[in-house]
Amino acid sequence: MLIPFSVKNCFQLLCNYKVPAAGFKNTTKGGLILQSISNDVYQNLAVEDWIHDHVNLEGKPILFFWRNSPCVVIGRHQNPWQECNLNLMREEGIKLARRRSGGGTVYHDMGNINLTFFTTKKKYDRMDNLKLIVRALNAVQPQLDVQATKRFDLLLDGQFKISGTASKIGRTTAYHHCTLLCSTDGTSLSSSLKSPYQGIKSNATTSIPSLVKNLLEKDPTLTCEVLMNAIATEYAAYHQIDNHINLINPTDETLFPGINSKAKELQTWEWIYGKTPKFSIDTTLDVLYEQSHLEIKLFIDIKNGRIEICNIEAPDHWIPLAICDKLNSSFIGSKFCPTETTMLTNILLRTYPEDHELHSKWDILCEKIRGIM
């Protein structure tokens, strides 16, 4: 059953409160089940951060359901250029987010359920949570063959991944979150998570590709709503609590003081791209110009999302070395992103206002460079 979650029916939290004690309170005995009314990935990730930072979970675990509009979520220590097709995502309006937990990259849309299990550090048990989900699935459809793996994935029929796991362990609290594929757009999932970028050298955590399948393909009655209710029922029975799913608004500062600043931080370029572990790109760009094929050698070092070293080598007869040197030096310290690259190259082009042939070559070169960003 869904009930609204407001200040009047808040639960009195026994927590070490680090913010004004105006909102989120919890007097429930044994635990709580929440569901976000937002489909914004940054707002929902901010809820995870807020609960982790401010709630005393001793004897009061929390299960949090959330779904997002199309987005790709990378792990804390991952490289987005290595993990996904950023150009396609920009074209399709698919958001990119970096979460605070480790693990691999996942695609979210409204056909995917996200579940976050909050506990104390002592009670943290990923396998226990996954087994709870399996019991819930079997309660709805006993014929389902779903098993938890040693990697803390859920496999359907022994081969199709329907859930992946990540977690964050703090000093006293922890959370384990996982996905559950119900009716996700498989085409968008596979195309978004296929990086087209060549020549990347990085020590960032890399994802392991897997065969995936939607539960709805197995049984058309397994909708997101049915699955969430089944998991809530199993969770409530396991923890001996009320099985109400409490609806929350992640932007409500009366419930979660300071939460909007957390959501804003998660949307910043500095967090999403700037937290990427140092990496380099060493590649060759193929350019077609007036029926001639040219090779442009490119080496770039990127740290904190900004270019530290840039070496673009074009044939001297095509673009003079002095101009390439200017381009290289102008990129140093700039963000490794197409918007900033466009701005910098346009500024540099103004120093050669009458050279239309150079402008044409420059546009081709810069379009190629933007293509790897």
Disulfide bonds with the S-S distance in Angstrom:
none
